[in-house]
Amino acid sequence: MRCAIISRAGQVLANGSLLLKQDDNGEWRLHLKTDGGKLIQGGVIGPDGDLTAASQILFRQFFEIWGMSDLTLTVTVR
């Protein structure tokens, strides 16, 4: 899944791919790996497959990295 992180001004901050990775505790997490090779770690995916909490944590990481809120994540599935 290809994606882009876009600022509210429309600037593309990063391109990359969404990933699901299993951590050392056996829990699945949502991550973003940028084309530049940076792995941005998101949260744990709910036992029912719900991505809400995982994506909220991922967006908090975006804020830490870029210092902006109201970012948009666009996803392209091919």
C-alpha positions in Angstrom: 0.0 0.0 0.0 1.6 3.3 -1.1 0.9 6.4 0.9 1.8 10.0 1.3 1.8 12.3 4.3 0.5 15.7 3.3 0.5 19.0 5.3 -2.6 21.1 5.5 -0.9 23.5 3.0 -0.8 20.6 0.5 3.0 19.9 0.8 4.0 16.2 0.6 6.1 15.6 3.6 6.9 12.0 2.9 6.0 9.1 0.7 6.1 5.5 1.8 4.2 2.3 2.6 2.0 1.2 5.5 3.2 -2.0 7.1 1.8 -4.4 9.7 4.6 -5.9 11.8 4.5 -8.3 14.7 6.4 -7.0 17.8 8.4 -9.1 20.3 5.2 -9.6 22.4 3.3 -11.1 19.4 1.1 -8.0 19.0 0.6 -6.6 15.5 1.4 -2.9 15.0 0.8 -0.4 12.2 3.9 1.3 10.9 4.9 3.7 8.1 8.1 3.1 6.2 9.2 6.2 4.2 10.9 6.0 0.9 13.9 7.5 2.7 14.1 4.4 4.9 12.7 5.8 8.1 10.4 3.5 10.1 7.7 5.3 12.0 6.2 3.1 14.6 2.4 3.2 15.2 0.3 1.5 17.8 -1.1 -1.9 18.5 -3.9 -3.2 16.3 -7.0 -4.2 18.2 -7.8 -7.9 18.6 -10.8 -7.4 16.4 -8.6 -5.8 13.7 -9.6 -2.2 14.5 -6.9 0.3 13.4 -8.3 3.3 15.3 -5.9 3.3 18.3 -3.0 2.2 16.1 -3.5 5.0 13.7 -3.9 7.6 16.5 -0.5 6.7 17.8 1.0 6.8 14.3 -0.4 10.3 13.8 1.1 11.3 17.2 4.4 10.2 15.8 3.9 12.3 12.7 3.4 15.3 15.0 6.6 14.5 16.8 8.5 14.3 13.6 7.1 17.2 11.6 5.7 19.3 14.4 2.4 19.8 12.6 -1.2 18.7 13.3 -4.0 18.2 10.7 -1.8 16.1 8.5 -3.5 13.9 5.9 -2.5 10.3 5.1 -3.5 9.4 1.5 -3.3 5.7 0.5 -3.2 4.3 -3.0 -3.9 0.6 -3.5 -2.7 -0.9 -6.8 
